[in-house]
Amino acid sequence: MEAVKAESTSAPVHFMTNKSIEDDYELSTNELGRGYFAVVRKGKNLNTGHEVAVKCIKKKKVEDKKKLQSEVSILASLQEHPNIVTLYGVYDSEKHLYLVLELMSPQDLYDEIIERENLTEKQASKVMKQVLTAISFIHSNKIVHRDIKLENLLLKKKGDLSTIKVTDFGLSKCCETSLPRSAVGTPFYVSPDLLIAIDDKSPYTFAIDMWALGVLLFIVLSGRLPFTGQDDEELFDNILEANIIWKSPQFDAVSNEAKDLISQLLRKDPQFRPTAEEALKHPFITANSSSSSLHPSLSANLIRSYKKNRSTTSS
């Protein structure tokens, strides 16, 4: 695996060398996060004092080693983009694999909206522009993310919406040689074409990410989900219908430009959805100047929607 250029922080970049992570970093005992097979700790470069986040993966708990290797390879190939979390290096040991990552705020976009309680449409536009820019770059590298959602959009600094970064490439797929077919993602973000692929084993394209961005924009503007159900079966039936309902009063004050972009992204037929590059040219992104706040029920709706529907499907 080739080394990639670090940011101007002069953090060392090492991929799968014989060096120990302790040669370059001091790891804190305080945890930034914890999952089934990994703990994230703050680290500090011994030479420069540059702070990073270190994902410490317990290798014995990882069932699919190839999937982990694929995630590392994909993230390593997507460096030097301002809206993608930077991977500085990978260190291997007998028991652990260490991913040295850009240190971000613990706030994801979901947390930020809840804490703010509301957004303006202009703020929503700026957030979407950053995410679309990242997805355009990801797609240009023949990679489909497959898990675009509020929780996978991190803030560099708490309270600052000017630097949103895409993270978590655990479900991503390189499409250099073939298109994906497996069922992955978070249920209320999945697209009709992905659901159809589950049944007939047909491939799907980068357009599934564009659908997820349509769901994301709908949520950011209203706190509601465009498609719901009492269970996954009913949810998926409604997604397959792709019948958007502009729920009142949340969408009463939302601009026609915003609704138009959502409508384009949530087209049932994937070939008619815009690419990320095309979406970046939409008036909602290029000319939005609305400083008026969205409906005050935004954060309350978001809490209710996520409490009922938060779950993940993986391959």
C-alpha positions as CSV (number, residue, x, y, z in Angstrom):
1,M,0.0,0.0,0.0
2,E,1.4,3.4,-0.9
3,A,1.9,6.2,1.5
4,V,-0.3,9.2,1.1
5,K,0.5,12.8,1.8
6,A,-0.4,14.1,5.2
7,E,-1.9,17.5,6.0
8,S,0.4,20.4,6.8
9,T,0.5,19.1,10.4
10,S,3.7,17.0,9.4
11,A,2.2,13.9,10.9
12,P,4.3,10.9,9.7
13,V,2.6,8.5,7.3
14,H,3.4,4.8,7.5
15,F,1.4,2.0,6.0
16,M,2.0,-1.5,7.1
17,T,5.6,-1.0,8.0
18,N,7.5,-2.8,10.7
19,K,7.4,0.2,12.9
20,S,5.4,0.2,16.2
21,I,2.8,2.9,16.7
22,E,4.6,3.7,20.0
23,D,7.6,4.8,17.9
24,D,5.6,7.8,16.6
25,Y,2.6,8.3,18.9
26,E,1.7,8.5,22.6
27,L,-1.7,7.0,23.1
28,S,-4.1,8.4,25.7
29,T,-5.9,6.0,28.1
30,N,-9.1,8.1,27.6
31,E,-11.5,6.7,25.0
32,L,-13.1,8.9,22.3
33,G,-15.3,6.0,21.3
34,R,-15.8,2.3,21.5
35,G,-17.3,-0.4,19.3
36,Y,-17.5,-4.2,19.2
37,F,-14.0,-4.7,17.8
38,A,-12.4,-1.3,18.1
39,V,-11.6,1.5,20.6
40,V,-10.8,5.0,19.5
41,R,-8.2,6.9,21.6
42,K,-6.6,10.3,21.3
43,G,-2.9,10.2,20.2
44,K,-0.1,12.7,20.1
45,N,2.8,12.7,17.7
46,L,6.0,12.4,19.7
47,N,7.9,14.7,17.4
48,T,5.4,17.4,16.5
49,G,2.8,17.3,19.2
50,H,0.1,16.9,16.5
51,E,-3.1,15.3,18.0
52,V,-4.8,12.5,16.1
53,A,-7.5,9.9,16.7
54,V,-6.2,6.3,16.8
55,K,-8.7,3.5,16.0
56,C,-7.3,0.4,17.8
57,I,-8.8,-2.6,16.2
58,K,-8.7,-6.0,18.0
59,K,-7.8,-8.4,15.1
60,K,-9.2,-11.5,16.8
61,K,-12.7,-10.0,16.9
62,V,-12.7,-9.1,13.1
63,E,-14.4,-12.0,11.3
64,D,-13.9,-10.6,7.8
65,K,-10.2,-9.6,7.5
66,K,-10.6,-8.9,3.7
67,K,-13.4,-6.4,4.5
68,L,-11.2,-4.6,6.9
69,Q,-8.3,-4.5,4.5
70,S,-10.7,-3.1,1.8
71,E,-11.9,-0.3,4.2
72,V,-8.2,0.7,4.9
73,S,-7.3,0.6,1.2
74,I,-10.4,2.7,0.2
75,L,-9.7,5.4,2.9
76,A,-6.0,5.5,1.9
77,S,-7.0,6.2,-1.7
78,L,-9.2,9.2,-0.8
79,Q,-6.7,11.5,0.9
80,E,-6.1,15.2,0.6
81,H,-9.8,16.0,0.3
82,P,-11.1,18.7,2.6
83,N,-14.4,17.0,3.2
84,I,-13.1,13.4,3.9
85,V,-11.6,12.4,7.2
86,T,-7.8,11.9,6.6
87,L,-6.1,8.6,7.3
88,Y,-2.5,9.4,8.3
89,G,-1.2,5.9,8.6
90,V,-1.7,2.2,9.5
91,Y,0.4,0.3,12.0
92,D,0.2,-3.4,12.4
93,S,1.0,-5.5,15.5
94,E,0.3,-9.1,16.6
95,K,-3.0,-8.3,18.3
96,H,-4.0,-4.9,16.9
97,L,-4.3,-2.9,13.8
98,Y,-4.0,0.8,14.4
99,L,-5.6,3.4,12.1
100,V,-4.2,6.9,12.7
101,L,-6.9,9.3,11.7
102,E,-7.6,13.0,11.6
103,L,-8.9,14.2,15.0
104,M,-12.5,15.4,14.7
105,S,-15.0,16.8,17.0
106,P,-17.1,14.1,18.7
107,Q,-20.2,15.9,17.2
108,D,-21.7,14.3,14.1
109,L,-24.3,16.2,12.1
110,Y,-27.2,14.5,14.0
111,D,-25.8,15.7,17.3
112,E,-25.2,19.2,15.9
113,I,-28.7,19.6,14.7
114,I,-30.1,18.4,18.0
115,E,-27.9,20.8,20.0
116,R,-28.7,23.8,17.7
117,E,-32.4,22.9,17.7
118,N,-32.8,24.4,14.3
119,L,-31.1,25.4,11.0
120,T,-31.6,27.9,8.2
121,E,-32.1,26.7,4.7
122,K,-28.9,28.4,3.8
123,Q,-27.0,26.4,6.4
124,A,-28.6,23.2,5.0
125,S,-27.4,24.2,1.6
126,K,-23.8,24.8,2.7
127,V,-23.8,21.4,4.5
128,M,-25.1,19.6,1.4
129,K,-22.5,21.4,-0.8
130,Q,-19.7,20.0,1.3
131,V,-21.1,16.4,1.3
132,L,-21.8,16.5,-2.4
133,T,-18.2,17.7,-3.1
134,A,-16.9,14.7,-1.1
135,I,-19.2,12.2,-2.8
136,S,-18.3,13.6,-6.2
137,F,-14.6,12.9,-5.4
138,I,-15.4,9.5,-4.0
139,H,-17.4,8.5,-7.1
140,S,-14.7,9.8,-9.4
141,N,-12.4,7.3,-7.7
142,K,-14.8,4.5,-8.6
143,I,-16.0,4.0,-5.0
144,V,-19.6,3.9,-3.7
145,H,-19.9,4.8,-0.1
146,R,-23.1,2.9,0.7
147,D,-23.8,4.3,4.1
148,I,-24.3,8.1,3.8
149,K,-26.2,9.3,6.8
150,L,-26.2,12.0,9.5
151,E,-24.0,10.0,11.8
152,N,-21.3,9.5,9.2
153,L,-20.9,13.3,8.7
154,L,-18.5,14.7,11.3
155,L,-17.6,18.3,12.3
156,K,-14.0,19.3,12.5
157,K,-15.0,21.7,15.3
158,K,-18.1,21.5,17.5
159,G,-20.6,24.1,16.5
160,D,-18.9,24.9,13.1
161,L,-20.8,23.8,10.0
162,S,-18.1,25.1,7.7
163,T,-16.0,21.9,7.7
164,I,-18.2,18.8,7.4
165,K,-16.3,15.5,6.7
166,V,-17.5,12.2,5.4
167,T,-16.3,9.2,7.5
168,D,-16.9,5.5,8.0
169,F,-16.0,3.6,4.8
170,G,-16.7,0.2,6.4
171,L,-19.5,-0.6,3.9
172,S,-17.8,1.1,0.9
173,K,-17.1,-0.8,-2.3
174,C,-14.5,-0.2,-5.0
175,C,-16.3,-0.6,-8.4
176,E,-13.2,-0.6,-10.6
177,T,-13.9,-4.1,-11.9
178,S,-17.5,-4.8,-10.9
179,L,-20.6,-3.2,-9.5
180,P,-21.9,-4.2,-6.0
181,R,-24.8,-6.5,-5.4
182,S,-24.9,-7.1,-1.6
183,A,-27.5,-5.6,0.7
184,V,-25.9,-3.0,2.9
185,G,-26.8,0.3,4.5
186,T,-29.1,1.9,7.0
187,P,-32.7,0.9,6.2
188,F,-34.4,4.2,5.8
189,Y,-31.6,5.5,3.6
190,V,-31.6,2.6,1.1
191,S,-32.8,3.1,-2.4
192,P,-35.4,1.2,-4.5
193,D,-32.7,-0.1,-6.9
194,L,-30.7,-1.6,-3.9
195,L,-33.9,-3.3,-2.7
196,I,-34.5,-4.7,-6.1
197,A,-31.0,-6.0,-6.3
198,I,-31.5,-7.9,-3.1
199,D,-34.3,-9.9,-4.7
200,D,-32.8,-10.5,-8.1
201,K,-29.1,-10.3,-7.3
202,S,-28.7,-7.6,-10.0
203,P,-25.9,-5.0,-9.6
204,Y,-26.6,-1.4,-8.6
205,T,-24.6,1.8,-9.2
206,F,-23.3,5.0,-7.6
207,A,-26.9,6.3,-7.8
208,I,-27.7,4.6,-4.4
209,D,-25.5,7.3,-2.8
210,M,-27.5,10.0,-4.5
211,W,-30.7,8.6,-3.2
212,A,-29.3,8.6,0.3
213,L,-28.3,12.2,-0.2
214,G,-32.0,12.9,-1.1
215,V,-33.1,11.3,2.1
216,L,-30.4,13.2,4.0
217,L,-31.6,16.6,2.6
218,F,-35.2,15.7,3.4
219,I,-34.3,15.0,7.0
220,V,-32.0,18.0,7.4
221,L,-34.8,20.3,6.2
222,S,-37.7,18.8,8.3
223,G,-36.4,16.3,10.9
224,R,-38.8,13.8,9.3
225,L,-38.1,10.7,7.2
226,P,-39.4,10.7,3.6
227,F,-40.4,7.0,3.9
228,T,-41.5,5.2,7.1
229,G,-43.1,2.0,8.1
230,Q,-44.1,0.0,11.2
231,D,-41.4,-2.5,10.3
232,D,-38.7,-2.9,7.7
233,E,-41.0,-4.7,5.3
234,E,-43.5,-1.8,5.3
235,L,-40.7,0.7,5.1
236,F,-39.2,-1.0,2.1
237,D,-42.5,-1.2,0.4
238,N,-42.9,2.5,0.8
239,I,-39.4,3.1,-0.5
240,L,-40.1,1.0,-3.6
241,E,-43.2,3.2,-4.3
242,A,-41.0,6.3,-4.0
243,N,-44.0,8.6,-3.4
244,I,-42.7,11.7,-1.6
245,I,-45.2,13.5,0.7
246,W,-44.2,17.1,1.6
247,K,-45.3,16.9,5.2
248,S,-46.9,20.0,6.7
249,P,-46.1,22.2,8.5
250,Q,-42.4,21.3,8.2
251,F,-42.2,21.9,4.4
252,D,-44.6,24.8,4.3
253,A,-41.7,27.3,4.4
254,V,-39.1,25.2,2.5
255,S,-38.2,26.7,-0.9
256,N,-39.2,25.2,-4.2
257,E,-35.5,24.8,-5.1
258,A,-34.9,22.6,-2.1
259,K,-38.0,20.4,-2.9
260,D,-36.9,20.2,-6.5
261,L,-33.4,18.9,-5.6
262,I,-35.0,16.3,-3.2
263,S,-37.4,15.2,-6.0
264,Q,-34.5,14.7,-8.4
265,L,-32.4,12.8,-5.9
266,L,-35.4,10.6,-4.9
267,R,-36.3,9.5,-8.4
268,K,-37.3,5.8,-8.4
269,D,-35.3,5.1,-11.6
270,P,-31.6,5.5,-10.7
271,Q,-30.6,6.5,-14.3
272,F,-32.6,9.7,-13.9
273,R,-31.0,10.8,-10.6
274,P,-28.4,13.5,-10.9
275,T,-24.7,12.7,-10.3
276,A,-23.0,14.5,-7.5
277,E,-21.4,16.9,-10.0
278,E,-24.8,17.7,-11.5
279,A,-26.4,18.2,-8.1
280,L,-23.6,20.7,-7.2
281,K,-24.9,22.9,-10.0
282,H,-28.5,22.9,-8.7
283,P,-29.8,26.4,-7.6
284,F,-30.4,25.1,-4.1
285,I,-26.6,24.7,-3.8
286,T,-25.4,27.6,-5.9
287,A,-27.8,30.4,-5.1
288,N,-29.4,29.7,-1.7
289,S,-29.5,32.8,0.4
290,S,-32.4,32.1,2.7
291,S,-31.6,33.2,6.3
292,S,-35.0,32.3,7.7
293,S,-35.1,29.4,10.1
294,L,-36.6,26.1,9.2
295,H,-39.7,24.8,11.1
296,P,-39.0,24.9,14.9
297,S,-40.1,21.2,15.3
298,L,-36.9,20.2,13.3
299,S,-34.9,18.8,16.2
300,A,-37.9,17.3,18.0
301,N,-39.0,15.5,14.8
302,L,-35.4,14.3,14.3
303,I,-35.2,12.8,17.8
304,R,-38.5,10.9,17.3
305,S,-37.6,9.7,13.8
306,Y,-34.3,8.3,14.8
307,K,-35.5,6.8,18.1
308,K,-37.9,4.7,16.1
309,N,-35.9,3.9,13.1
310,R,-32.2,3.9,13.9
311,S,-30.6,0.6,12.8
312,T,-28.1,-0.7,10.3
313,T,-28.0,-3.4,7.7
314,S,-24.7,-4.8,6.6
315,S,-23.6,-7.4,4.1
